[in-house]
């Protein structure tokens, strides 16, 4: 639940109440170690710039015969099946369309509080 400080305090409390409880002591040590590692990582963390790649700036060569997208809203089950068949034949989706999909996925994932890193 990412509440390591509270977990460390709770395990310490259990250890004080039950000094001979080896399981509680072990979990306290593990939790304390992870908490300290997180503090260190936060201290040395340099804010990373979010890389945004615009698919609009990429042109698709006329020789590309695979599945195409005018917008991300064009992704349908039929389009997915066509893309899977294209890739099953050992061919790659054009990078413009891959970027469109990745950007939309990142947009969706950004809204999920349970994801820590995207």
N, CA, C and O atoms as a MOPAC input file, in Angstrom:
PM7 MOZYME 1SCF
protein

 N      0.82800 1    -1.19800 1     0.00000 1
 C      0.00000 1     0.00000 1     0.00000 1
 C      0.87000 1     1.25800 1     0.00000 1
 O      0.35900 1     2.37700 1     0.04400 1
 N      2.17500 1     1.06400 1    -0.05000 1
 C      3.12700 1     2.17200 1    -0.11900 1
 C      3.12300 1     3.05300 1     1.13200 1
 O      3.47900 1     4.22900 1     1.05900 1
 N      2.73000 1     2.50700 1     2.25400 1
 C      2.75800 1     3.24100 1     3.51800 1
 C      3.85200 1     2.62500 1     4.39000 1
 O      3.58000 1     2.07200 1     5.45600 1
 N      5.08900 1     2.73300 1     3.91500 1
 C      6.20100 1     2.06400 1     4.57000 1
 C      6.50000 1     2.64700 1     5.94700 1
 O      6.82400 1     1.90200 1     6.87200 1
 N      6.39800 1     3.95400 1     6.09500 1
 C      6.68400 1     4.57100 1     7.39200 1
 C      5.72900 1     4.02300 1     8.44700 1
 O      6.15300 1     3.67700 1     9.55000 1
 N      4.44600 1     3.94300 1     8.11300 1
 C      3.46800 1     3.41300 1     9.05600 1
 C      3.74300 1     1.92900 1     9.34300 1
 O      3.58100 1     1.47400 1    10.47500 1
 N      4.15600 1     1.18600 1     8.32200 1
 C      4.46300 1    -0.23000 1     8.50000 1
 C      5.67800 1    -0.41400 1     9.41100 1
 O      5.68100 1    -1.29800 1    10.26800 1
 N      6.70400 1     0.41100 1     9.23000 1
 C      7.89700 1     0.34100 1    10.08700 1
 C      7.49200 1     0.60900 1    11.53100 1
 O      7.89700 1    -0.12100 1    12.43600 1
 N      6.69600 1     1.64800 1    11.75100 1
 C      6.25300 1     1.98300 1    13.10100 1
 C      5.42700 1     0.85600 1    13.70900 1
 O      5.58000 1     0.53900 1    14.88800 1
 N      4.55200 1     0.25100 1    12.90900 1
 C      3.70100 1    -0.83800 1    13.41000 1
 C      4.53800 1    -2.06200 1    13.77700 1
 O      4.31900 1    -2.66300 1    14.82900 1
 N      5.49500 1    -2.43900 1    12.92500 1
 C      6.34000 1    -3.58900 1    13.23200 1
 C      7.21800 1    -3.31100 1    14.45700 1
 O      7.45800 1    -4.20700 1    15.26600 1
 N      7.69500 1    -2.07000 1    14.59200 1
 C      8.49000 1    -1.71400 1    15.76500 1
 C      7.64700 1    -1.84700 1    17.03200 1
 O      8.13100 1    -2.33400 1    18.05400 1
 N      6.40900 1    -1.42200 1    16.96600 1
 C      5.49300 1    -1.53600 1    18.10400 1
 C      5.28400 1    -3.01600 1    18.48100 1
 O      5.29900 1    -3.37100 1    19.65900 1
 N      5.09100 1    -3.86000 1    17.47400 1
 C      4.92500 1    -5.29900 1    17.72400 1
 C      6.20100 1    -5.87200 1    18.35200 1
 O      6.13200 1    -6.68000 1    19.27800 1
 N      7.35300 1    -5.45300 1    17.85000 1
 C      8.62400 1    -5.95100 1    18.39100 1
 C      8.80400 1    -5.55100 1    19.85600 1
 O      9.35300 1    -6.31700 1    20.64800 1
 N      8.34800 1    -4.36100 1    20.21100 1
 C      8.43400 1    -3.92100 1    21.60400 1
 C      7.47500 1    -4.71200 1    22.48300 1
 O      7.78900 1    -5.03400 1    23.62900 1
 N      6.30200 1    -5.02200 1    21.93600 1
 C      5.30900 1    -5.77600 1    22.69800 1
 C      5.69700 1    -7.24400 1    22.81500 1
 O      5.43300 1    -7.88100 1    23.83500 1
 N      6.33200 1    -7.79000 1    21.75400 1
 C      6.71000 1    -9.20400 1    21.72100 1
 C      8.18900 1    -9.31700 1    21.32500 1
 O      8.49500 1    -9.66500 1    20.18400 1
 N      9.09800 1    -9.03000 1    22.24800 1
 C     10.52300 1    -9.00100 1    21.90400 1
 C     11.08900 1   -10.33100 1    21.40900 1
 O     12.13900 1   -10.34400 1    20.76800 1
 N     10.43700 1   -11.42100 1    21.68500 1
 C     10.94400 1   -12.73400 1    21.24200 1
 C     10.32400 1   -13.19600 1    19.93000 1
 O     10.60200 1   -14.30900 1    19.48200 1
 N      9.50200 1   -12.38100 1    19.31100 1
 C      8.82300 1   -12.73400 1    18.06300 1
 C      9.79700 1   -12.51100 1    16.89500 1
 O      9.96500 1   -11.38500 1    16.42700 1
 N     10.42800 1   -13.58000 1    16.43800 1
 C     11.43400 1   -13.49700 1    15.36400 1
 C     10.80900 1   -13.07600 1    14.03200 1
 O     11.43800 1   -12.36000 1    13.25200 1
 N      9.58800 1   -13.51200 1    13.77300 1
 C      8.91500 1   -13.15700 1    12.51800 1
 C      8.67100 1   -11.65300 1    12.45700 1
 O      8.90700 1   -11.02200 1    11.42700 1
 N      8.20100 1   -11.08700 1    13.55400 1
 C      7.95800 1    -9.63900 1    13.59200 1
 C      9.26100 1    -8.88200 1    13.43400 1
 O      9.31200 1    -7.88000 1    12.72000 1
 N     10.32800 1    -9.35000 1    14.09600 1
 C     11.64000 1    -8.69900 1    13.99200 1
 C     12.15000 1    -8.74000 1    12.54800 1
 O     12.68100 1    -7.75000 1    12.04400 1
 N     11.98600 1    -9.88400 1    11.89200 1
 C     12.42400 1   -10.04200 1    10.50500 1
 C     11.66200 1    -9.09900 1     9.57700 1
 O     12.25300 1    -8.43800 1     8.72300 1
 N     10.35800 1    -9.04600 1     9.75400 1
 C      9.53900 1    -8.16600 1     8.90700 1
 C      9.83500 1    -6.69900 1     9.18900 1
 O      9.80400 1    -5.86700 1     8.28200 1
 N     10.12200 1    -6.38400 1    10.45100 1
 C     10.50500 1    -5.01600 1    10.79400 1
 C     11.78600 1    -4.63100 1    10.05400 1
 O     11.86800 1    -3.55300 1     9.46500 1
 N     12.76900 1    -5.50500 1    10.08800 1
 C     14.05000 1    -5.22000 1     9.43600 1
 C     13.87700 1    -5.06100 1     7.93100 1
 O     14.43400 1    -4.13700 1     7.33800 1
 N     13.10800 1    -5.95500 1     7.30500 1
 C     12.87600 1    -5.86400 1     5.85400 1
 C     12.14900 1    -4.57900 1     5.48200 1
 O     12.52100 1    -3.89800 1     4.52500 1
 N     11.11700 1    -4.25500 1     6.24100 1
 C     10.32600 1    -3.05800 1     5.95400 1
 C     11.16500 1    -1.79900 1     6.17700 1
 O     11.11300 1    -0.85600 1     5.38800 1
 N     11.94000 1    -1.80000 1     7.26700 1
 C     12.80700 1    -0.65600 1     7.55900 1
 C     13.84000 1    -0.46500 1     6.45500 1
 O     14.12600 1     0.66500 1     6.05700 1
 N     14.40000 1    -1.56500 1     5.96200 1
 C     15.39100 1    -1.49000 1     4.87900 1
 C     14.76600 1    -0.89200 1     3.61400 1
 O     15.35100 1    -0.01200 1     2.98300 1
 N     13.57500 1    -1.37500 1     3.24900 1
 C     12.91400 1    -0.85100 1     2.05300 1
 C     12.55900 1     0.62000 1     2.22700 1
 O     12.69100 1     1.40900 1     1.29200 1
 N     12.10800 1     0.98700 1     3.42300 1
 C     11.76000 1     2.38600 1     3.69900 1
 C     12.99300 1     3.27900 1     3.53900 1
 O     12.91100 1     4.34800 1     2.93300 1
 N     14.12100 1     2.84900 1     4.07500 1
 C     15.35200 1     3.63800 1     3.97000 1
 C     15.83700 1     3.71300 1     2.52200 1
 O     16.35300 1     4.74600 1     2.09400 1
 N     15.67500 1     2.62700 1     1.76800 1
 C     16.05300 1     2.65100 1     0.34900 1
 C     15.18700 1     3.64100 1    -0.41500 1
 O     15.68000 1     4.35900 1    -1.28500 1
 N     13.90200 1     3.68300 1    -0.09500 1
 C     13.00100 1     4.63800 1    -0.75100 1
 C     13.36800 1     6.07600 1    -0.40900 1
 O     13.30900 1     6.95300 1    -1.27000 1
 N     13.75000 1     6.32500 1     0.85600 1
 C     14.18500 1     7.66100 1     1.24700 1
 C     15.43400 1     8.06900 1     0.48200 1
 O     15.54600 1     9.20600 1     0.02200 1
 N     16.37500 1     7.13600 1     0.34900 1
 C     17.59900 1     7.42400 1    -0.38700 1
 C     17.29500 1     7.68900 1    -1.85900 1
 O     17.82900 1     8.63000 1    -2.44600 1
 N     16.44500 1     6.86800 1    -2.44900 1
 C     16.08900 1     7.04800 1    -3.86000 1
 C     15.41300 1     8.39800 1    -4.07800 1
 O     15.66100 1     9.06200 1    -5.08400 1
 N     14.56300 1     8.80600 1    -3.13900 1
 C     13.89100 1    10.10000 1    -3.26800 1
 C     14.88900 1    11.24400 1    -3.12500 1
 O     14.74100 1    12.28700 1    -3.76300 1
 N     15.89700 1    11.04900 1    -2.29100 1
 C     16.89000 1    12.09500 1    -2.07300 1
 C     17.77400 1    12.30700 1    -3.30100 1
 O     18.18100 1    13.43400 1    -3.58600 1
 N     18.06800 1    11.24100 1    -4.01900 1
 C     18.95800 1    11.36400 1    -5.17400 1
 C     18.20700 1    11.42900 1    -6.49300 1
 O     18.80900 1    11.54400 1    -7.56100 1
 N     16.90100 1    11.35500 1    -6.40500 1
 C     16.09200 1    11.34300 1    -7.61900 1
 C     16.14900 1    12.69700 1    -8.30800 1
 O     15.88100 1    13.73600 1    -7.70500 1
 N     16.49600 1    12.65800 1    -9.55400 1
 C     16.49100 1    13.86500 1   -10.36900 1
 C     15.20000 1    13.84000 1   -11.17300 1
 O     14.85800 1    12.84200 1   -11.80700 1
 N     14.50400 1    14.94500 1   -11.13100 1
 C     13.23200 1    14.98700 1   -11.85300 1
 C     13.48800 1    14.70100 1   -13.33000 1
 O     14.27900 1    15.38000 1   -13.98500 1
 N     12.80900 1    13.69500 1   -13.82900 1
 C     12.97400 1    13.32500 1   -15.22200 1
 C     11.94600 1    14.06000 1   -16.06900 1
 O     10.77700 1    14.18200 1   -15.70200 1
 N     12.41000 1    14.53600 1   -17.19300 1
 C     11.49400 1    15.18900 1   -18.11400 1
 C     10.70500 1    14.12000 1   -18.84500 1
 O     11.24500 1    13.09100 1   -19.25000 1
 N      9.44500 1    14.37600 1   -19.00200 1
 C      8.59400 1    13.43400 1   -19.71300 1
 C      8.82700 1    13.61800 1   -21.21600 1
 O      8.68200 1    14.71100 1   -21.76400 1
 N      9.18200 1    12.53900 1   -21.83900 1
 C      9.43600 1    12.57300 1   -23.27100 1
 C      8.11100 1    12.42800 1   -24.00900 1
 O      7.38300 1    11.45400 1   -23.81800 1
 N      7.81200 1    13.39200 1   -24.84100 1
 C      6.59000 1    13.33900 1   -25.62900 1
 C      6.98900 1    13.33800 1   -27.09800 1
 O      7.67700 1    14.24200 1   -27.57200 1
 N      6.55100 1    12.32300 1   -27.79800 1
 C      6.83000 1    12.21400 1   -29.22500 1
 C      5.51600 1    12.40000 1   -29.95000 1
 O      4.54700 1    11.68900 1   -29.68600 1
 N      5.48000 1    13.34700 1   -30.85800 1
 C      4.26000 1    13.61800 1   -31.60100 1
 C      4.21700 1    12.76000 1   -32.86100 1
 O      5.12500 1    12.80800 1   -33.69000 1
 N      3.17500 1    11.99600 1   -32.98700 1
 C      3.00700 1    11.15900 1   -34.17200 1
 C      2.68400 1    12.00500 1   -35.40100 1
 O      2.88200 1    11.56400 1   -36.53300 1
 N      2.19000 1    13.21700 1   -35.17600 1
 C      1.83100 1    14.09100 1   -36.29800 1
 C      3.04100 1    14.48000 1   -37.13600 1
 O      2.90400 1    14.79900 1   -38.31700 1
 N      4.22000 1    14.45500 1   -36.53200 1
 C      5.43400 1    14.86900 1   -37.23500 1
 C      6.04400 1    13.74100 1   -38.06500 1
 O      7.02600 1    13.95900 1   -38.77600 1
 N      5.48200 1    12.56300 1   -37.98400 1
 C      6.03900 1    11.40000 1   -38.68900 1
 C      5.18600 1    11.11700 1   -39.91500 1
 O      3.95900 1    11.05200 1   -39.83800 1
 N      5.84900 1    10.95300 1   -41.02600 1
 C      5.12300 1    10.64500 1   -42.26400 1
 C      5.24200 1     9.15400 1   -42.55900 1
 O      6.25400 1     8.51900 1   -42.26200 1
 N      4.19800 1     8.62800 1   -43.14100 1
 C      4.16700 1     7.21300 1   -43.50700 1
 C      4.47100 1     7.11400 1   -44.99600 1
 O      3.79500 1     7.72600 1   -45.82300 1
 N      5.47900 1     6.34700 1   -45.31900 1
 C      5.88500 1     6.15000 1   -46.70700 1
 C      4.75200 1     5.47000 1   -47.47800 1
 O      4.04800 1     4.61800 1   -46.93500 1
 N      4.58700 1     5.84200 1   -48.70600 1
 C      3.50800 1     5.28300 1   -49.53200 1
 C      3.68700 1     3.79100 1   -49.78500 1
 O      2.73700 1     3.12100 1   -50.18900 1
 N      4.88600 1     3.25900 1   -49.55700 1
 C      5.11500 1     1.82600 1   -49.76900 1
 C      4.60500 1     0.97700 1   -48.61000 1
 O      4.51500 1    -0.24500 1   -48.73000 1
 N      4.27300 1     1.61100 1   -47.49100 1
 C      3.75200 1     0.88200 1   -46.32900 1
 C      2.33700 1     0.40700 1   -46.64300 1
 O      1.46100 1     1.20600 1   -46.97300 1
 N      2.12600 1    -0.90100 1   -46.53700 1
 C      0.82600 1    -1.47800 1   -46.89100 1
 C      0.09300 1    -2.06900 1   -45.69000 1
 O     -0.94400 1    -2.71500 1   -45.84200 1
 N      0.63400 1    -1.84600 1   -44.50600 1
 C      0.03100 1    -2.40400 1   -43.29900 1
 C     -1.15600 1    -1.59000 1   -42.80300 1
 O     -1.60400 1    -0.66000 1   -43.47400 1
 N     -1.66600 1    -1.94500 1   -41.61600 1
 C     -2.81200 1    -1.24100 1   -41.05700 1
 C     -2.47400 1     0.22500 1   -40.78200 1
 O     -1.37200 1     0.55000 1   -40.34000 1
 N     -3.43300 1     1.09200 1   -41.04800 1
 C     -3.23500 1     2.53600 1   -40.89300 1
 C     -4.25400 1     3.10900 1   -39.91800 1
 O     -5.33800 1     2.55900 1   -39.72300 1
 N     -3.87700 1     4.22500 1   -39.31500 1
 C     -4.76100 1     4.95900 1   -38.41300 1
 C     -4.76200 1     6.43200 1   -38.78600 1
 O     -3.70400 1     7.03700 1   -38.96100 1
 N     -5.94300 1     7.00100 1   -38.90500 1
 C     -6.02600 1     8.45700 1   -39.06000 1
 C     -6.02100 1     9.12300 1   -37.69300 1
 O     -5.46900 1    10.20900 1   -37.51900 1
 N     -6.64100 1     8.45900 1   -36.72900 1
 C     -6.61400 1     8.92600 1   -35.34200 1
 C     -6.67100 1     7.69800 1   -34.43900 1
 O     -6.99500 1     6.59900 1   -34.89000 1
 N     -6.35600 1     7.89300 1   -33.17500 1
 C     -6.36100 1     6.77400 1   -32.23600 1
 C     -7.77600 1     6.23200 1   -32.05000 1
 O     -7.94600 1     5.08900 1   -31.62600 1
 N     -8.78100 1     7.02800 1   -32.35700 1
 C    -10.17000 1     6.58100 1   -32.24200 1
 C    -10.53200 1     5.54400 1   -33.30500 1
 O    -11.57700 1     4.89800 1   -33.21900 1
 N     -9.66600 1     5.38800 1   -34.30200 1
 C     -9.90900 1     4.39500 1   -35.35500 1
 C     -9.56100 1     2.97000 1   -34.92500 1
 O     -9.80400 1     2.02000 1   -35.66900 1
 N     -8.99000 1     2.82000 1   -33.72000 1
 C     -8.63800 1     1.48300 1   -33.23400 1
 C     -9.93300 1     0.75700 1   -32.86100 1
 O    -10.64600 1     1.15000 1   -31.93800 1
 N    -10.20800 1    -0.29600 1   -33.59400 1
 C    -11.39800 1    -1.10700 1   -33.37500 1
 C    -10.95400 1    -2.56100 1   -33.25600 1
 O     -9.80600 1    -2.87900 1   -33.56400 1
 N    -11.83300 1    -3.43800 1   -32.81900 1
 C    -11.45200 1    -4.85100 1   -32.79900 1
 C    -11.01200 1    -5.36300 1   -34.16600 1
 O    -10.10100 1    -6.18500 1   -34.26100 1
 N    -11.65400 1    -4.88200 1   -35.21400 1
 C    -11.27600 1    -5.30500 1   -36.57000 1
 C     -9.87000 1    -4.81900 1   -36.91800 1
 O     -9.08200 1    -5.54500 1   -37.52300 1
 N     -9.56800 1    -3.57300 1   -36.52600 1
 C     -8.24300 1    -3.01700 1   -36.78800 1
 C     -7.18600 1    -3.82000 1   -36.03800 1
 O     -6.11900 1    -4.10400 1   -36.58200 1
 N     -7.48000 1    -4.18900 1   -34.79000 1
 C     -6.54600 1    -4.98300 1   -33.98400 1
 C     -6.29200 1    -6.33000 1   -34.65800 1
 O     -5.14800 1    -6.77800 1   -34.73400 1
 N     -7.34400 1    -6.97400 1   -35.14300 1
 C     -7.18000 1    -8.25900 1   -35.83200 1
 C     -6.30800 1    -8.10400 1   -37.06900 1
 O     -5.45500 1    -8.94800 1   -37.34300 1
 N     -6.52400 1    -7.02000 1   -37.81900 1
 C     -5.71300 1    -6.76700 1   -39.00900 1
 C     -4.24400 1    -6.54900 1   -38.62200 1
 O     -3.34100 1    -7.04300 1   -39.29700 1
 N     -4.01300 1    -5.80700 1   -37.53200 1
 C     -2.65200 1    -5.55800 1   -37.07100 1
 C     -1.99200 1    -6.86600 1   -36.61300 1
 O     -0.82000 1    -7.10800 1   -36.90200 1
 N     -2.74500 1    -7.70100 1   -35.90100 1
 C     -2.19900 1    -8.98000 1   -35.44400 1
 C     -1.83200 1    -9.86900 1   -36.62300 1
 O     -0.78900 1   -10.52200 1   -36.59700 1
 N     -2.65000 1    -9.90600 1   -37.63400 1
 C     -2.35900 1   -10.69000 1   -38.83600 1
 C     -1.11100 1   -10.13900 1   -39.52800 1
 O     -0.26600 1   -10.90500 1   -39.99100 1
 N     -0.99800 1    -8.82700 1   -39.59600 1
 C      0.16000 1    -8.16100 1   -40.19200 1
 C      1.43700 1    -8.56400 1   -39.44900 1
 O      2.45100 1    -8.88600 1   -40.06700 1
 N      1.37100 1    -8.54200 1   -38.12100 1
 C      2.54100 1    -8.89800 1   -37.32700 1
 C      2.80900 1   -10.40000 1   -37.33400 1
 O      3.96100 1   -10.82500 1   -37.24000 1
 N      1.76400 1   -11.19700 1   -37.44500 1
 C      1.92000 1   -12.65300 1   -37.53100 1
 C      2.74600 1   -13.02700 1   -38.76300 1
 O      3.46600 1   -14.02600 1   -38.76400 1
 N      2.63100 1   -12.21600 1   -39.79900 1
 C      3.39900 1   -12.44800 1   -41.01900 1
 C      4.83800 1   -11.93400 1   -40.89700 1
 O      5.58900 1   -11.93300 1   -41.87300 1
 N      5.21300 1   -11.49800 1   -39.69100 1
 C      6.58300 1   -11.04400 1   -39.46600 1
 C      6.81600 1    -9.59700 1   -39.84200 1
 O      7.96100 1    -9.16100 1   -39.95600 1
 N      5.74500 1    -8.85000 1   -40.03700 1
 C      5.87200 1    -7.44200 1   -40.42800 1
 C      5.62900 1    -6.55800 1   -39.21900 1
 O      4.94100 1    -6.95100 1   -38.27600 1
 N      6.20200 1    -5.35600 1   -39.25300 1
 C      6.09000 1    -4.42400 1   -38.13600 1
 C      5.07600 1    -3.32700 1   -38.42700 1
 O      4.94300 1    -2.85500 1   -39.55600 1
 N      4.37400 1    -2.94100 1   -37.38300 1
 C      3.48500 1    -1.79600 1   -37.46800 1
 C      4.33900 1    -0.55200 1   -37.65600 1
 O      5.40700 1    -0.43900 1   -37.05500 1
 N      3.88400 1     0.37400 1   -38.47500 1
 C      4.65300 1     1.59100 1   -38.71400 1
 C      4.81900 1     2.35200 1   -37.40000 1
 O      3.92000 1     2.36400 1   -36.55900 1
 N      5.99100 1     2.99300 1   -37.23500 1
 C      6.29100 1     3.65900 1   -35.96500 1
 C      5.31200 1     4.78900 1   -35.64800 1
 O      5.08000 1     5.08300 1   -34.47500 1
 N      4.74200 1     5.41900 1   -36.65000 1
 C      3.75900 1     6.47900 1   -36.39300 1
 C      2.56800 1     5.91600 1   -35.62300 1
 O      2.09800 1     6.52700 1   -34.66300 1
 N      2.08200 1     4.75400 1   -36.04700 1
 C      0.91000 1     4.16500 1   -35.41100 1
 C      1.26700 1     3.57500 1   -34.05000 1
 O      0.45900 1     3.60300 1   -33.12100 1
 N      2.47800 1     3.04200 1   -33.93900 1
 C      2.93200 1     2.53200 1   -32.64000 1
 C      3.01400 1     3.67900 1   -31.63200 1
 O      2.60800 1     3.51700 1   -30.48100 1
 N      3.52900 1     4.82800 1   -32.04800 1
 C      3.62200 1     5.99500 1   -31.17200 1
 C      2.23600 1     6.47900 1   -30.78000 1
 O      2.01800 1     6.86400 1   -29.63100 1
 N      1.30000 1     6.46400 1   -31.71700 1
 C     -0.07100 1     6.87000 1   -31.39700 1
 C     -0.65100 1     5.97600 1   -30.29200 1
 O     -1.30200 1     6.46600 1   -29.36900 1
 N     -0.41300 1     4.68200 1   -30.39100 1
 C     -0.92300 1     3.73200 1   -29.40100 1
 C     -0.22800 1     3.93800 1   -28.05800 1
 O     -0.88200 1     3.94100 1   -27.01500 1
 N      1.08200 1     4.10800 1   -28.07900 1
 C      1.83800 1     4.30100 1   -26.83900 1
 C      1.41300 1     5.59600 1   -26.14400 1
 O      1.23400 1     5.61500 1   -24.92600 1
 N      1.25400 1     6.66900 1   -26.90600 1
 C      0.82600 1     7.93900 1   -26.31300 1
 C     -0.55300 1     7.82300 1   -25.66400 1
 O     -0.77800 1     8.36100 1   -24.58000 1
 N     -1.46900 1     7.12500 1   -26.32100 1
 C     -2.81400 1     6.94600 1   -25.74900 1
 C     -2.74600 1     6.08300 1   -24.49500 1
 O     -3.42500 1     6.37000 1   -23.50900 1
 N     -1.93500 1     5.03100 1   -24.52000 1
 C     -1.78800 1     4.17700 1   -23.34000 1
 C     -1.19700 1     4.97500 1   -22.17900 1
 O     -1.66100 1     4.84600 1   -21.04600 1
 N     -0.18900 1     5.79100 1   -22.44300 1
 C      0.42100 1     6.61400 1   -21.38900 1
 C     -0.60200 1     7.58800 1   -20.81100 1
 O     -0.62600 1     7.82400 1   -19.60300 1
 N     -1.43400 1     8.14500 1   -21.66300 1
 C     -2.48900 1     9.06000 1   -21.20900 1
 C     -3.45500 1     8.33900 1   -20.25900 1
 O     -3.85400 1     8.89000 1   -19.23300 1
 N     -3.82000 1     7.12100 1   -20.60600 1
 C     -4.72700 1     6.32800 1   -19.76200 1
 C     -4.03300 1     5.94300 1   -18.46000 1
 O     -4.62200 1     6.05800 1   -17.38500 1
 N     -2.78300 1     5.48500 1   -18.55000 1
 C     -2.05700 1     5.03200 1   -17.36700 1
 C     -1.77000 1     6.18100 1   -16.40000 1
 O     -1.74300 1     5.97100 1   -15.18800 1
 N     -1.55500 1     7.38700 1   -16.91900 1
 C     -1.29200 1     8.54500 1   -16.06000 1
 C     -2.42800 1     8.78400 1   -15.07400 1
 O     -2.20100 1     9.31700 1   -13.98800 1
 N     -3.63400 1     8.40100 1   -15.43300 1
 C     -4.80200 1     8.61400 1   -14.59000 1
 C     -4.94500 1     7.54900 1   -13.50100 1
 O     -5.76600 1     7.69100 1   -12.59500 1
 N     -4.14800 1     6.48500 1   -13.59100 1
 C     -4.24300 1     5.37500 1   -12.62900 1
 C     -3.31000 1     5.64800 1   -11.44700 1
 O     -2.08800 1     5.62700 1   -11.59300 1
 N     -3.89200 1     5.90000 1   -10.28900 1
 C     -3.08900 1     6.19900 1    -9.11700 1
 C     -2.27600 1     5.00400 1    -8.63800 1
 O     -1.28000 1     5.17300 1    -7.93600 1
 N     -2.69100 1     3.80700 1    -9.01000 1
 C     -1.98700 1     2.61600 1    -8.53900 1
 C     -0.66400 1     2.39800 1    -9.27100 1
 O      0.18600 1     1.65000 1    -8.78900 1
 N     -0.47800 1     3.03400 1   -10.42000 1
 C      0.78900 1     2.90800 1   -11.15100 1
 C      1.76600 1     3.94500 1   -10.63000 1
 O      1.44200 1     5.13100 1   -10.55800 1
 N      2.95200 1     3.50400 1   -10.26900 1
 C      3.94400 1     4.40200 1    -9.71600 1
 C      4.79500 1     5.01500 1   -10.84400 1
 O      4.98000 1     6.23000 1   -10.90200 1
 N      5.29800 1     4.17000 1   -11.72100 1
 C      6.12400 1     4.61700 1   -12.83800 1
 C      5.52200 1     4.15200 1   -14.13900 1
 O      5.02900 1     3.02900 1   -14.24900 1
 N      5.56600 1     5.02700 1   -15.12500 1
 C      5.07100 1     4.66300 1   -16.45100 1
 C      6.22100 1     4.82400 1   -17.42100 1
 O      6.06000 1     4.57700 1   -18.61600 1

